[in-house]
Amino acid sequence: MSIFLTGVVRCDVASLPRNSSLPLHSDLAGLAPVVACRRHGPPTASEKWRMSRGRHAYTLRPHSVAADTSQASLSESAIRTETWTWRGHRIRYLVAGRRGDSSSPALLLVHGFGSNADHWRKIMEVQAGDREVYAIDLLGYGYSDKPDPRLAGPPSSLYNFDTWSDQLLDFTRAVIGRSAVLSCNSVGGLAGLQAAVKDPAIVRAVQVINISLRALHLSKQAAWKRPAVSTLQRALRTTGAGPWLFKRLATRDGVRKVLQTCYGDPKTVTDELVDYILKPGLEPGAVEVFLDFISYSSGPLPEDLLQACKVPVSILWGEADPWEPVKLGRTLALYPSVEEWASLPGVGHCPQDEAPDQVNPFVTEFMRRHGGECATSQSSQRNLHASLDNSPLDSAAAKSA
């Protein structure tokens, strides 16, 4: 969001032999060679504890990464477009792959601000070879309905992480029909984490990729800046300035420039990608959604959600992201829920599209760790079944072609 309105850790990298004593996952052979990310100076007590528990941060060197496409190389025709009715609104989603048994979670992909499910096609094409994969358009984005936020109440009453986390949970219960592992980009990461906090029986684990740090949150604004930011947000919502700004951005050249700003390699911004982002943004209601969300300066921070989260979290970070600096992203590695923190050299804000060859191995490994059979304890099974059975949705909210 910062492109529209507006460190503590350094990384010493050195190649490590496979028999290194550092607490890196021994099952990352497909990602080797791995290099450790070390803090300058002696480790703190907290870091020593986390190292003893096997928690770590690491960086992949670009030449060492390749997506495993040995099992499947799916064409885009294998990705199906379907719709689902949620709270009276039409929700578009993509699905690919074969349905697994009820004990194995599906993979659910969640886009970021101004994006949509199509941003995940390069991940879906690989992951669908092993499992059922979904990518969803959040309410207000992509080809999902865009109800007028002005009819819902004060600004940010509708388009917020509480709404979107409810959408993800209800979708998982009603459409997927079993638990899911989430992989989310940018602001989608906050929706995914909030869903996990609300119902850890449904959300098995969460992977966040360049999660939004929410620099415009009230708690992160200097006191002297708050009146100016609030005035700007109000002006964009209530005057012609907001629609004028949106009109300038919602063009092929405008979208291309924004994407080239946030991608590490501008050459990876293709005409196809521009179309994927631009076309749904031209649908009725898109400007009102845009103006409402850029006024959203309340709600949870990633730090709050990571502290509250009870399921495992993986964090991936494109090092060349100009919007969410990697040095700030590294500070999230020490939260108790974070089992993995990895940086992607040369990659920007949307690694799942810009560098799927680097992201897919992490998704595959994360699913391997957390996509097996559900916990067999009776209490775990009861929690999952109760969560599925107590969905607020009725039969009218079921899947429709």
N, C-alpha and C positions, 0 to 999 in steps of 0.2 A: 504493500500500500504506500510505502514511502516514496515511490517514484512519482506518485500523483500529487503528493503534498510536501512534501519537502524537497579481561584481556590479560587478562591475567595469566594466561598460559601461552607460552611459545613452544614451538615444535622443533626439537632436534631430531633429525632422522638419520639413521644409519642402518644399512642392511644387516639383518640378523640371520645367523645360521638356523637351520630347522631345529636343532637341538637346544636352542636358546632357553635359558631358565626363566625368562620373563613370562608372565602369566597370560600368554596369548592362547586363543582356542587352538587346540591341536587338530581340530577337524576342519580347518580352513585351508586344506591342501590345495583346493581348487583356486584359491586366491593368492597363493604364495608367489613370489616372496613378499613377506609382510615386513613393514618397518614400524618400530615403536614410536609413539608420541610421548615424549618425556617432558616433565615440568622442569624448569631451571631451578636449581637449588635442591636441598633435601626435601623428600616428600613429607607432607603434613601427616598427622595422626590419622586423619580421615582417609588420605590416599593410601597409607600403609595398610589400613583395614581393607580397603577396596581391592588392593593388589592381592592381599591374602585370600580374598574371595574370588579372585580370577577376573575382576572387572578391569577393563582396559580401554585404551584408545589406540587406534592405529591408522596408518595411511597406506593406501594402495599406490604403487608406482604405475604410471600409465601403461608401460609396455608389458606389465605382468598380468593384465586383466583381459579376460575374454569371456563372453557369455557362453554358457553351455547350451548349445542348440542341437546336441546330438540326438535327443529324443524327439524333438519336434521342430519344424520350421513352418509355422502356420501362416497361411495367407490371410489377408484381412477379411476375406469372405467367411472365415471361420468365426469371426466376431459378430455376434448377433445383436441387433438393436431391439430393445423391448421397452415397455412402459408399465408403470405401476401407479395406482391412485393412492395418494397419501393426504389425509385431511382435506379431501376434496380437490387436491391439486395433482396434475399430471406430472409424473417424474420419469425422465428418460434414463435408462441405464444400458450398459453393454455387458454381455456375458459371453464367455468362451470356455472351452474345455469340457471335460466329462465330469459329471456329478460323482463325488466320492460318497463313501458310506457316512452314516450319521455321526460316527465318532471322529471324523476328520474334518477340521474346520476349512471353510472356503477362504479364498483371498479376496479382500475387498479393497479397492483402490479409490482414493479420495483426492480430488484436485484442489488447487489453490484459488486465490482471488482472481476473478475475471477469466478463469479457465473452465474446463469441462472434462468429461470422461475421455474424450478423444486424445487428450494429452498423455494418456497411459497406453496407447495402442502398442507401442514398441515393447512394453513390459508384458502386456497381455499375450502377445504373439508367442513369447517364449514360455511364460509361466503356464499357459493353458495346456502345454504338453504333459504336465504332471498333475494338474488339479483343475477344479472349477474356479474361474476367476471372474469377478465382477468389477465394473467401474461405474460409478454413479454420478449423475449431475445433481449437485446440491440445489435445493430450492432457490430460485432466482438466477441460476446460472445454466449455461449450456442450453439444451432444449427442454429443460424442465420449466414448469410454469413460473411466472414472475409476478405474483400478486403485488399490488400497489402497497408499499410499506406505510404510506400516509394514512391508510385506512385501518392500520393495526394499532395505532397509538403513537406515542412519542418516538423520536428517532431511535433506531436500532431495537425496537420492540420485536420485530419479526426476523430480520436478518442478523443473526447472532449465533454464537457457538452453542447456546442452549437449544435453539431450534434445530440446528444442523446435527447436533449429537443425538437428539430425539429421532431425527430422520434416519440416521445411520442405524440406530438400535431397532427401530420399527422395520426398516428394510431387511435387516439381518433376520429378524424373527419371522416376518411375513413372506419374504421372497426366498431368502437363502434357506431358512428353516433349520439352521443349526448354528453353532458358534462360528466366528470368523476371526482371522488375523487381518489387521488393517495396515496398509502402507499408504502414507499420506504426504502430500507436498504442501509447503508454505502454510497458509491459514487453515488448510484442511487438516494439518497436524493437530491444531487445537481442538477442532471438532472431534477428531479421532480419539485424542486423549480424554476429552470430557466424556465421550461415550464409554470409554473403558472405566473411568472413575464411577460413572453411574451404574454400570452393569458389567462387572468383570467376569460374570458367568457367560455372557454373550460375546464379549470382546476378549479373545484369548491372549493377544499380544498386539503391540502397536509399534510400527516403524515410522519414524518421521524424517522427512527429507527436506533440509533447509527450512525448518519450521519458522514461522514468523515470530520474531522477538517482540513485536508490537511496540515499536519505538514511540508511537503516538498515544499510547495508553496514558491515562491521567497520572498514574503513579510514576511514570518515567519522564514526564514533562517537568521542566523547571517551573517553579511557581510563577515567575514573571512571563513565561511563554503561554500559559494556559489561556488567558483571555484572548490573545491573538489567534491561537489555534482554534478556539471555540468560535470566534467571530468568522474566521475563514470557512470553517465547516458549515456554519449557519448560512453564510452568503452563498456558498455553492449549492446548498439545498433549496434556498428560497428565492434566488434571483436567477437571471439569465446566464450568470457566469458558469454555473454547473453544467447545464446543457451545452453551452458553448465549448467547454473543456472536453466533454464527452464526445461531441461531434468531431473535434480535432483528433481525438485519439482513435475513434472508431472508423478508421479508414485503413486501406491496405498499407499505405506508407506509415501511418501512425502506429499501427500494431507492429509492423516490421521494426520500426525504430525502437519501440519499447522492448521487444524481444531481443533485439541485437544488443541493447544496453545490458540486459540481465543474463544473457548467455555468455559463457566464457569464450566460445568460438562463434562469432557472428555468422560464419559460413554455414552453420548447422540450422540457421533459420531459413526454412524452405518456403516456397509458395504454398505447399500443402499445409504446413503448420500455420501460416498466416490465415488461411481459409478456415482451419479448424477453430481458431480463436475468434476470428472476426465475425463469421456468419451468425452464430447464435447471439452475438452481442448487438446485432442489428434488429433483433426481434422486439416487438412492443414490450415495454416495461423495463428493458435493460438499463436505461438511463436512470430510472428511479432507484433501482437496486444499487447501482454504482454509487449514487449520491448518498444513499442511506448508509452503506457500509463504510464509506470513508469518514463518516461521522461517528463511528463506533470506537469510542475511547475508553469504554468500561469493560466489564467482563473479565474472564480469567487470563492470567499470564501463563506462558509455558512453564515457568518456574513453579507456579502454584499447582498446576496439574501434574507435573512430574513428581512433586512432593507427595501428592495425594494418591497417585496411581499405584495400584497393587498388582498390576500385570507387568511382564517384562517389556522393556522399551529398547529399541534400536534407533540410534541417531546417525544419519548420514548427512554430510555437508560438502557441497561444492565449494572449493576453496576460492573460486573466482567470483563468488556472489557479491555484487556491489550493494545490494540492499540489506542483506543479513550477514554482517562480517563474520568470518570464520573465527576470529579471535574471541568474539562474544559467544559464538556457538559452543566453543570448547568449554565454557563455564558450566554448561548443562551436563557435562559428563559425570559429575560427582553426585548427582541425585540418586537416591537409593534404588529407584526403579530402573535406572539405565544400566543395561548389561553390556552395551556395545556403543562405541562412538567411533566413527570412521570418517576421514576426509577424502575427498575426491579431487585430485590435483587438476587444475586447468578447467574446471567445470563451474558453471554459474548456478543460478537460482533454481533451475528446473532440470536436475540431472536425469530424471527418468525419461526425458525426451532427448536431451542433448547428448547424454552418454549412457544409453541403455546397456552397453557392453560392460560398463563398470557397475551399474546398479543391479542388473539381473542376478549376478552371483550372490550379492548380499540378500536379495529377496529370497532366492532359492535356499540359502543357508538358514535364514531366519525362519522360513517355513519348515525346514527340516528339524530345527530345534523345537518349534512350537506348533507344528501342524500335524503331529501324530495323534494317537488315540487320546481321547479325553481322560482326565484323571478318573481312576476307577473307584475312588472312595464314594460311599453312598451319599455323603453330604454334597460332594461336587456334582454328582449326577442329579441330585434333587434340586440344587440351585439352578442348573442349566434347564432342566425340564420345567421348573416353576417359571423361569424367565420366559421360556417359549410359550407356555400355556397362558401366561398372564398378559400377553400382548393386548394393548387397547384396541387393536384393529379388528374389524369384523370382516365378514366374507367379501364385502364390497371393496375392501382394500387389497384384495388378492391380485396376483399377477394378471396382466392382460396383454395380449399380443399387440 
